[in-house]
Amino acid sequence: MPRFAYLIQSADNGRRMSSGVITAGPDPDTADLAAHLVQDNRAGHSYYTGPRTCWIWPHDGQQSLTRLETAPDEAERFDL
């Protein structure tokens, strides 16, 4: 099963809202993953109603996501 790292930021000011790793099913659609992640983020951070940017990239288990503030160059960007 493919694994993806993600970073969700406030689109207004770039503030980090969430990051982590998600395991996807076979042949995943990263746009669908981003929409699902942002939906969960909106539920958990209902105090912020503004737009979010979700970055997703393949995760090999090597990269630390601790204090992640920016996504790597290979990340896909979704503005939701």
N, C-alpha and C positions, 0 to 999 in steps of 0.2 A: 504494500500500500504506500503510495507516495505521501511524503510529508512536506508541509509548507510552513514557513515562518511568516508571520504577519506583524504589521505595525499599523495601528489606527491612531490618527492625529486629528485634532481640531483643524478644520480647513480655514478657520478664521485667523488663528495665530500659530499653527504648527505644534501646539502643545500635545505631548504624548498622552494618549488616553488608555491604550492597551497594546500589549504585544504578547506573542506566544508562538506555539507550534500547534498545527492542526494536522491530523491524519485524514486524508481524503480517500474516497473509493477509487476504483479503477477509472482511468480516463476522466479526470476531474475537469470541470469548467471553473477556472479561477474567478470569473466574474460572478458566478453563483456562490462560490466560497466567500468572496468579498461581501456580497449582499447579506449572506447569513451572519457573518462576523459583525458587520455594522448593525444589523438588526439586534443581535445580542448586546452589543455595546450600547445601543440606544436604551435598551431596557435597564441596563445596569447603571447608566449615567443619564438618567432622565432630567437632571437639573440643567444639562446642556442640550438645547434643541437645535443647534446650528448644524451645518454640513460637516461631514467627516471625509478624510482621505484615508483610504485603506491601501497599503502596500503589501503585496504577496510575492514570495519567491521560494524556489525549491530549498528545502533545508536538509543538509546532510548529517546533522547531529553534531557537527564540529563547531559551529558558530555559537558563541554565547549571546544571549538576548538580554542579559542583565544591563539595565540602564540604557537600552537602545533608544536613541533619539532620531536617527536617520536610517533610511532603508538603503541597501546596497544598490549599485548601478543596475543590476540585472532584475530588480524588482518591477513588477507590473503595478501601475497606479490606477486606482479606481476612486473617482470623486462621487460620493453618494450623500 
